[in-house]
């Protein structure tokens, strides 16, 4: 048996033998003055690399070097033509972590006729490059990356890409702030100006450039001129993500195919899709922007009408023919377009093959589908579909009716109750609180109804300003506050009635002072729950109806769970109390035709309305919270802005207006108001009569009468 020591010795011998053959370790590099000459590398195969670290002067080696890499060399402050004079065969230069590099001589690349890539990383002391530093690299350079330096101005790029278009030009993480007119001119596949401090892009800043992809991600972009992107040829991809851009100029973007404006919260208005002739993909910040692309006619009527003007109907074309508008285009049977009858102009080397029948409209050849559908992200989700606030026309009408009825009914209740002294009446105090809560719900409904009327059929144009504005926050606060306060007041009213009937012989009933203290706690609770979404726990901006339906985070889920649980517990409590009140009545009383039998009917109505309004909302709310939504937001609006608020319209009638005591108080209030009007008229008549009589009296009598007559 071999010991562990013997096994280890055998492994060591094998490793040494394999190392000698070069099968385990790479060929060792030749070290010269902190530099290593490598005959092969992973990044540049079949090239020789000189890798230097912590040097002050680049050493001269006898071998032909293709790749020069200088890393972490704080001792180098300047590089000139003489610094690399012995390396005329360089194809790639990498300057990494050169913290003290301050200057690159304008002639440093003069004799590098084979240089294809230049990388400068983390040169924090490098604030500018000579304007003509790339003058001698026009024939060979394909990749230029200057990243995380402190450049404030882009050097002249006009000589780059003149013969062969460059692959990449990158100035990422510098201090660029303004792109001047005609400041950039080059031919490149990718121009990356990411994460600088660019505030302004002047008109025609890229004039004469041919750029396939332009990335301005991570800049401020506070001010984009109307012609900022004019003069760019063949621009296919534009990235303005993670910026403060507010408006997107469309001039010069006709060839754009991919548009990225992600995480740009100030970009609230997107241009019409008709201004992008070839757009195929759009990655935007808000889902309602995709609604704008989906319904372009509703998004921008002006642009849509202008686009429509160029597409004349066949009857209009026939009328145009009569007016000597000639059409010089013939369609061949095989689907090719024949230009033989035209003048000497030659449009394409090959004939254009059409996939579908072409519409020939007054000399213009356009496919039946004028543009392909744009793939847009983020897609409208379940919480924000492409629809109006109400979603249905009948719902819009019903919300107006319920809102106005609730507003007027609760206003009447508060007016009558406030004109009568409370007299330390617990039911009167609770009814007043209930009426105020339902009054707030009515304001919320009318606020939604007005905004829905204003944004009808084009809500996505108003979505950002509404859902992120003050109006939606006020509406959301009102509905959460009123719903919680209403439930709290209903519970106390139910408990007070239960206590008065079931404990009628006891002396320790609910006192006015204890009711005020409990109701004060209800106000604090309601205000606290309504304030939480304003502090980041859930959000009122999640949906168009301004309800806190954001459950993406644990805090939001707990918040919604608390609201639903409180509503469910309150309904169970009221159900228990009213069932006991009903059961306390004798059998004869419950089945009598008149008298106290009306109590049973009222109890049934109270329980039925509460169940119809709250039970569906609580049930579907809990199923959605558990991850199994049974209805979408469109249908849930019927529950949330119609069925649930019906309570606010029904409560003043069920608890106050239909009671005999309220009718007596209302008649008393109206009668007093009428008496006051009659007295005022009588006073005016008496005063005018007496005044006429006093004109014939002496001043002494006149003064005496003025003290005894009531003034109008």
Residue pairs with C-beta under 8 A, 6 or more apart in sequence:
15 24
18 24
19 25
26 40
27 39
27 40
29 36
29 37
29 38
29 39
29 51
30 36
30 37
30 61
32 59
32 61
33 52
33 55
33 57
33 59
34 52
34 53
34 54
34 55
35 50
35 51
35 52
35 53
35 55
35 58
35 59
35 61
36 50
36 51
36 52
37 48
37 49
37 50
37 51
37 61
37 63
37 65
38 48
38 49
38 50
38 51
39 48
40 46
40 47
41 47
41 49
41 67
43 67
44 66
44 67
44 91
44 92
47 66
47 67
47 91
47 92
48 63
48 64
48 65
48 66
48 67
49 65
49 66
49 67
49 68
49 69
50 61
50 65
50 67
50 68
50 69
50 87
51 69
51 71
52 58
52 59
52 68
52 69
52 70
52 71
52 73
53 70
53 71
53 72
53 73
54 72
54 73
54 74
54 75
55 70
55 73
55 75
55 76
56 73
56 75
56 76
57 76
57 83
58 68
58 70
58 83
58 84
60 86
61 86
64 89
65 87
65 89
65 90
66 89
66 90
66 91
66 92
67 90
67 91
67 92
67 93
67 94
68 84
68 87
68 90
68 92
68 93
68 94
69 93
69 94
69 96
70 76
70 94
70 95
70 96
70 98
71 94
71 96
71 97
72 96
72 97
73 97
73 98
74 98
74 99
74 100
75 100
76 98
76 100
76 101
77 100
77 101
77 102
77 103
77 125
78 101
78 102
78 103
78 104
78 105
79 95
79 101
79 103
79 104
79 105
79 108
80 104
80 105
80 107
80 108
81 105
81 107
81 108
81 110
81 111
83 108
84 90
84 93
84 108
84 112
85 111
87 112
88 111
88 112
88 113
88 114
89 114
90 112
90 114
90 115
91 114
91 115
91 116
91 117
92 115
92 116
92 117
92 118
92 119
93 115
93 117
93 118
93 119
94 119
94 121
95 101
95 119
95 120
95 121
95 123
96 119
96 121
96 122
97 121
97 122
98 120
98 122
98 123
98 125
98 126
99 122
99 123
99 124
99 125
100 125
101 123
101 125
101 126
102 125
102 126
102 127
103 126
104 126
104 129
104 130
104 133
105 130
106 130
106 131
106 132
106 133
106 135
107 136
108 133
109 115
109 118
109 133
109 134
109 136
109 137
110 136
111 136
112 136
112 137
112 140
113 139
113 140
114 140
115 137
115 140
115 141
116 140
116 141
116 142
116 143
117 141
117 142
117 143
117 144
117 145
118 137
118 141
118 143
118 144
118 145
119 143
119 145
119 147
120 126
120 145
120 146
120 147
120 149
121 145
121 147
121 148
122 147
122 148
122 149
123 146
123 148
123 149
123 150
124 148
124 149
124 150
125 150
126 146
126 149
126 150
126 151
127 149
127 150
127 151
127 152
127 175
128 151
128 152
128 153
128 155
129 146
129 151
129 155
130 155
131 155
131 156
132 155
132 156
133 155
134 141
134 144
134 155
134 156
134 157
134 159
134 160
135 156
135 159
137 159
137 160
138 159
138 160
138 161
138 162
138 163
139 163
139 164
141 160
141 166
142 164
142 166
142 167
142 168
143 166
143 167
143 168
144 160
144 166
144 168
144 169
144 170
145 168
145 169
145 170
145 172
146 170
146 171
146 172
146 174
147 170
147 171
147 172
147 173
147 174
148 172
148 173
148 174
149 173
149 174
150 174
150 175
151 171
151 174
151 175
151 176
152 174
152 175
152 176
152 177
153 176
154 171
154 176
154 179
154 183
154 184
157 169
157 184
157 185
157 186
158 185
158 186
158 208
160 166
160 169
160 186
160 187
160 188
161 186
161 187
161 188
161 210
162 187
165 187
165 188
165 189
165 210
166 186
166 187
166 188
166 189
167 188
167 189
167 190
168 188
168 189
168 190
168 192
169 186
169 188
169 190
169 191
169 192
170 190
170 191
170 192
170 193
170 194
171 192
171 193
171 196
172 192
172 193
172 194
172 195
172 196
173 194
173 195
173 196
174 196
175 196
175 197
176 193
176 196
176 197
176 198
177 196
177 197
177 198
177 199
177 200
178 198
178 199
178 200
178 201
178 202
179 193
179 198
179 200
179 201
179 202
179 205
179 206
179 228
180 202
180 205
181 202
181 203
181 204
181 205
181 207
182 204
182 205
182 207
182 208
183 202
183 205
184 191
184 205
184 206
184 209
185 206
185 207
185 208
185 209
186 209
186 210
186 211
187 209
187 210
187 211
188 209
188 210
188 211
188 212
189 211
189 212
189 213
190 211
190 212
190 213
190 215
191 209
191 211
191 213
191 214
191 215
192 215
193 214
193 215
193 216
193 219
194 215
194 216
194 217
194 218
194 219
195 217
195 218
195 219
196 218
196 219
197 219
197 220
198 216
198 219
198 220
198 221
199 219
199 220
199 221
199 222
199 223
200 222
200 223
200 225
201 216
201 221
201 223
201 224
201 225
201 228
201 229
202 225
202 228
203 225
203 226
203 227
203 228
203 230
204 227
204 228
204 230
204 231
205 228
206 214
206 229
206 231
206 232
207 230
207 231
208 231
209 231
209 232
209 233
210 232
210 233
210 234
211 232
211 233
211 234
211 235
212 234
212 235
212 236
212 237
213 236
213 237
213 238
213 239
214 229
214 232
214 235
214 237
214 238
214 239
215 237
215 238
215 239
216 238
216 239
216 240
216 243
217 239
217 240
217 241
217 242
217 243
217 260
218 241
218 242
218 243
219 243
220 243
220 244
221 240
221 243
221 244
221 245
222 244
222 246
224 245
224 247
224 248
224 249
225 249
226 249
226 251
227 249
227 251
227 252
228 249
228 252
229 235
229 238
229 249
229 251
229 252
229 253
230 251
230 252
231 252
232 252
233 255
234 255
235 252
235 253
235 255
235 256
236 255
236 256
236 257
236 258
237 256
237 257
237 258
237 259
237 260
238 253
238 256
238 258
238 259
238 260
239 260
240 248
240 260
240 261
240 264
240 267
241 260
241 261
241 262
241 263
241 264
241 283
242 262
242 263
242 264
243 261
243 264
244 264
244 266
245 261
245 264
245 266
245 267
246 266
246 267
246 268
247 267
247 269
248 261
248 267
248 270
248 271
250 271
250 275
250 276
253 259
253 275
253 276
254 276
254 277
254 278
255 277
255 278
256 276
256 278
256 279
257 278
257 279
257 280
257 281
258 279
258 280
258 281
258 282
258 283
259 276
259 279
259 281
259 282
259 283
259 284
260 282
260 283
261 267
261 270
261 282
261 283
261 284
261 285
262 283
262 284
262 285
263 285
264 285
265 285
267 284
267 285
268 286
268 464
268 465
269 461
270 284
270 289
270 292
270 293
270 299
271 300
272 292
272 296
272 299
272 300
272 303
272 304
273 279
273 292
273 293
273 296
273 299
273 371
273 374
274 296
274 300
274 303
274 304
274 306
274 307
274 371
275 303
276 374
277 371
279 374
280 372
280 374
280 375
281 374
281 375
281 376
282 289
282 290
282 293
282 374
282 375
282 376
282 377
283 376
283 377
284 290
284 376
284 377
284 378
286 378
286 463
286 464
287 378
287 379
287 380
287 381
287 384
288 380
288 384
288 386
288 459
288 460
288 463
288 464
289 376
289 460
290 376
290 377
290 378
290 379
290 380
290 386
291 299
291 380
291 386
291 460
291 463
292 299
292 300
292 460
292 461
293 299
293 374
293 376
294 376
294 386
295 386
295 460
296 303
296 304
297 304
298 457
298 458
298 460
298 461
299 458
299 460
299 461
307 370
310 364
311 361
311 366
311 370
312 320
312 361
312 362
314 361
316 362
317 360
317 361
317 362
320 362
321 327
325 362
325 363
326 363
327 360
327 362
327 363
328 341
328 342
328 363
329 337
329 360
329 363
329 365
330 338
330 341
331 337
331 338
331 358
331 360
332 338
335 353
335 354
336 351
336 352
336 353
337 351
337 352
337 354
337 365
338 351
339 345
339 346
339 347
354 367
356 367
356 368
356 369
357 368
358 365
358 366
358 367
358 368
359 365
359 366
359 367
359 368
380 386
382 629
382 632
382 633
383 542
383 543
383 549
383 633
384 463
384 542
384 543
384 544
384 633
385 632
385 633
385 634
386 460
387 459
387 634
388 396
388 452
388 455
388 456
388 457
388 459
389 448
389 451
389 452
389 455
389 459
389 544
389 545
390 396
390 399
390 448
390 449
390 452
390 637
390 641
391 634
391 637
392 638
395 637
395 638
395 641
395 642
396 449
396 452
396 453
396 456
398 642
399 445
399 448
399 449
399 452
399 641
399 642
400 446
400 449
402 445
402 642
402 645
402 646
402 648
402 649
403 442
403 445
403 446
403 449
403 645
404 442
404 446
405 649
406 438
406 439
406 441
406 442
406 445
406 645
406 648
406 649
406 652
407 439
407 442
407 443
407 446
409 649
409 652
409 653
409 657
410 435
410 436
410 438
410 439
410 442
410 648
410 651
410 652
411 439
412 652
412 657
412 666
413 431
413 432
413 435
413 652
413 656
413 657
413 662
414 432
414 435
414 436
414 439
415 669
416 662
416 665
416 666
416 669
417 428
417 431
417 432
417 435
417 656
418 432
419 669
420 428
420 665
420 669
422 428
422 429
422 432
422 512
424 512
425 512
426 496
426 510
426 511
426 512
426 515
427 493
427 496
427 497
429 512
429 515
429 516
429 519
430 489
430 492
430 493
430 496
430 515
430 519
431 493
431 655
431 656
433 485
433 489
433 519
433 522
434 486
434 489
434 490
434 493
434 651
434 652
434 655
435 651
435 652
435 656
436 485
437 481
437 482
437 483
437 485
437 486
437 489
437 526
437 648
438 482
438 486
438 647
438 648
438 649
438 651
438 652
439 482
440 478
440 479
440 481
440 482
440 485
441 478
441 479
441 482
441 483
441 486
441 645
441 648
442 645
442 648
442 649
443 478
444 475
444 478
444 479
444 482
444 645
445 641
445 645
445 648
447 471
447 474
447 475
447 478
448 475
448 545
448 546
448 641
451 462
451 466
451 471
452 459
454 462
455 461
455 462
455 466
459 544
463 544
466 472
466 544
467 540
467 541
467 542
467 543
467 544
467 546
468 541
472 540
472 541
472 546
473 534
473 540
473 541
473 546
475 540
475 546
476 530
476 533
476 540
476 546
476 547
476 548
477 530
477 531
477 533
477 534
477 540
478 530
479 546
479 547
480 526
480 529
480 530
480 533
480 547
480 548
480 563
481 526
481 527
481 529
481 530
482 526
482 648
483 563
483 567
483 644
484 522
484 525
484 526
484 529
484 530
484 563
484 566
485 522
485 523
485 526
486 647
486 648
486 651
487 566
487 567
487 570
488 519
488 522
488 525
488 526
488 570
489 519
489 522
490 570
490 574
490 610
490 651
491 570
491 573
491 574
492 515
492 518
492 519
492 522
493 655
494 573
494 574
494 577
494 578
495 510
495 573
495 577
496 510
496 515
497 577
497 581
498 577
498 578
498 580
498 581
499 509
499 510
500 509
501 581
501 584
502 580
502 581
502 584
503 509
529 559
529 562
529 563
532 538
532 548
532 559
533 539
533 540
533 548
533 550
533 559
534 540
536 555
537 555
537 556
537 559
538 548
538 549
538 550
538 551
538 555
538 556
538 559
538 560
539 548
539 550
539 556
540 546
540 547
540 548
542 548
542 549
542 550
543 549
543 633
545 637
545 640
545 641
547 640
548 556
548 559
548 560
548 563
549 560
549 633
550 556
551 557
551 560
551 624
551 625
557 625
560 621
560 625
561 625
564 618
564 621
564 622
564 625
567 614
567 617
567 618
568 618
571 610
571 611
571 614
571 615
571 618
574 606
574 607
574 610
575 607
575 610
575 611
578 603
578 606
578 607
581 599
581 603
582 590
582 600
582 603
585 596
585 599
585 600
589 595
589 596
589 597
589 599
589 600
590 597
590 600
591 597
602 654
605 654
606 654
609 646
609 647
609 650
609 654
610 647
612 643
612 646
613 643
613 644
613 645
613 646
613 647
613 650
614 644
614 647
616 639
616 643
617 639
617 640
617 643
617 644
620 629
620 630
620 631
620 636
620 639
623 629
623 630
624 630
631 639
656 662
657 663
680 712
683 710
683 711
683 712
684 712
686 709
686 710
687 709
687 710
687 711
687 712
690 705
690 709
694 701
694 702
694 705
694 706
697 705
